[in-house]
């Protein structure tokens, strides 16, 4: 094993991702029940006792719902920002956590994890840059805008996991109340297919071996639409091909295909 990335599930009903080496495994978010998370870990042949730590991006239920029960049975260091920690306690998160500060790297065994501040309607949300064995992995979901500062952090990533949450027209005509639609489309909400496509066309550096489209809405998006929009954006880069990047999808109901580096 060199470096393996497993997206155990991604979407509004639950999120969790795993980055593994032969020595350490880190879990990012626990948005599934303990039972469901154990089932998904089993699907990728991982036992919970092999996990080293948990990193939490923000306090929304689809990212922390299983955190307390899982860590009660399998005690692990849990890292989150002070704002997330306070909000998570209000939602029955863990009582004891390690503090993250945006922009300050955390060295954990053979990993370096850099939390990156993102615009989202949460207390103190972050995305994660993970560097291990010379591989740079970016986990960037739950943000309403890819700011210049965020984009700069994505440069040189070998694996880019980026949100492609909704198709704008599907959201506009869909069943959500207007207030929720406004929230999702705002700069503090979620990235649309079009916003991710704009990044891939104009600001993506073309470096990644894999691009994974994540956190797709099951109501306001469709995998085929998200994939086609991203493929068109990549081809629009001066009319060239996909620059060697392999496009993948993350799913809500099952782990995605494992990525090896």
N, C-alpha and C positions, 0 to 999 in steps of 0.2 A: 504494500500500500504506500503510495506517495501522499497525495491529497485528494480527498473525495468530498464532493458537495452533494448533499441530499436535501431537497426541498420536500419535507414531509407533508406539507399541505399549505395552500396559499389562497386566501380569499376572505370575504367578510364573515364566514362561519368558523374560521380558525386558521392560525398560522404557526408554523414551526419549521426551522431549517437546521441542518446539521453540517458541520465541517469537521472532517476527521483526518488524522494522520495515524501512523502506526503506534504512536505514543499517547495521543490525546484526542478527545472529541469535545467540541463545544456546541452547545445547543443555543439557538437564537429564537427566542419567544416560545411560549407554551400556551397556545390558544385553543388547545384541545383538552378534553378531560384526561385524567390519568390513564384510564382504561384505553381510550382511543389513542393516546400518544404511545402507550406501550405496544399497541397493535401495529402502529405505523413504524415504530422502531424495529419491531420484529420483521416487518416487511423488507427492511433494508439490512437485516441480519446484525442488528446492534442491540446489545443488552444494556439496560440503564446503568448498571454498575460501572460501565466503561466511560461514562460521561465525566468530564472534568469540571464544567461550570456552565451556568446559564446566563445569557445576556438578554436583557429585555429592552425593546425599542421604545415602548410607551405603554400606557396603562389601559388602553381600550380592551374590552372583553375578549375580542378575537385574537389578542396577543398574550393575555395573562390568565385566562379562565381556569386553566389546570395547574397553575404554578404552585399554589399553596399545597394542594393535595399531593402533587408529584414530589415536591421537595420534602414533604413530611415523611414520605416513605423512603425517598432516596436523597438524603441531605447533600446539597451541593452549594458552593458559592454562587450567589446570585448578584449580578451587576446591573445597576440601573442609575439614572440620573436622580438627583435629589427631588426634583419636581415629580418625576415618575414614581419614585419611592413613596412620597407623601400621598399621591393620588391612588396608588396601588393599595396602600394600607386601607384607604377608605373603601376600596372594593375587595377587601379581604385578601390582599397580597401577602407576601412573606413579611415577618416581623423584623428580620435581620438581613441587611443587604450590604454589598460593597458599592462604593460610590463611583459613578462615572461622571466625568466632566467633558463636554463636547470639545473636541480638538486635542484632548490629552490622551495619548496612547496608554493602553493597559497591556502589560507584559504578563502573559499567563503561560507558564511552561514554554513550549516552542512557538506559541502564537503571539502576535501583536494585534490588538484590536483597537481601532481608532473610531470612537463615536463621533458622528458628524451631525451637527444641528440641522434640522429640516423644518420647513413650514408645514405644520399640521395642527389640527384643532385638539391638541392634547397639552398636558402640563409642561413637559420639557422633552419633546420627542427627539430621537436620533435615528439615523441610519448607521450602518456599520461597514467599515473597511477592515477586512481581515487579511493579515499577511502571515504566511507560514510556508516554510520550505521553498522560499523564493516565489510563491504564488500569491497574487493579490486578488482578493474576492470582494466584490461590492454588493451589499444587500441593501437595496434602496427602494423601499415601498412606503406607502402611507405618507405622501407629501403632495401638496397642491401645486408645487412649482419646482422645477429644476433650476435653482438659482446658480449664478456664476460660481459661488463658493462651493456648492455641491458638485457641480460639473468638474471643477478643478480637482476635487478629490477622486473622481472617477478615472482620471487619466492613468493609463498604464495598467488598468485592471485586466487580468486574464479571464475572469468570469464576472459578468455584469448581470446581476439579477435586478431588474428594474420594473416598476409598476406600469401596467397598461390597463387601468381599471375599467374605463367605460368608453363606449362610443357616444359622442356628444348627442347625436340625433336620437339614438335609442333612449338615452337618459331623458331628453326633453319630452318625448312622447310617451315615456314609460309610466308605471303606476306609482312612483314615489310621490309623496306630497311635495309641493313646490318648495317649501322651506328646506327639505332634505336635498332636493335637486340643487338649490343654490349653494348649500354647504359643500356638496360633492364637487361642484364645478369651481369653487372658490380657490384662491391661492393658499388657503389653509385646508383644502380638501384632498382630492385624489387626482392623479395624473390621468388624463384621457389618452386614448390611442393616438390622437392627433398631437398632443403635447410630447409624448414619447417619440413619435415619428419625427417631430421637429428637431428633437435632440439628436436622434440617430442620423439625420440628414446633415445637420449643420455643426453640431458641437461634439459628437462622439469622435474619439480619436482613431477608431478602426483597429484597436489593438487586441480586443478580447477574442479568445478562442471560442467562448460561448456567450451568447446573449440569451437570457431567460426572461420571458414576459411573465409577470407575476401579478397577484392580487386582482385577477379579472373578476368583474362583477358577473354573477350568474343571472342577474336580471337585466342589466343594462349593457351587456357586451356579449360577444360570441368568440370563441377561440379562433375561428376561421377569419373573422373580421380583424381581430387584433394581429394575427399573424400576417395577413395580407398587407395591412397598413404598415407594419414594421418592415416587411420585405420590400415594399415599394420605396420606403424611405431609404433603406440601405442601397438599393439600386440607383436612387436619385443622386447619390454622391458622385457627381461628375459623370454619370452614366456608367460607372464601373460596377463590377460584380459585388458580392457580399464581403469583400475584403478578407475572406477566409473565416469570418465569424460564422459559427453554426447557431442557428436560431432554434430555441427550445421553448416549451410552454410549461408553466407550473399549474397544478390542478388543485381544486378544493377537495375532491373526494378521494384522492389517493396520492401517494408519493410520486414525484416526477422521476424520470430516468436519471440514475446516478451519473454524475459528471466526474471524470478522472483527469488528474493533472500530474 
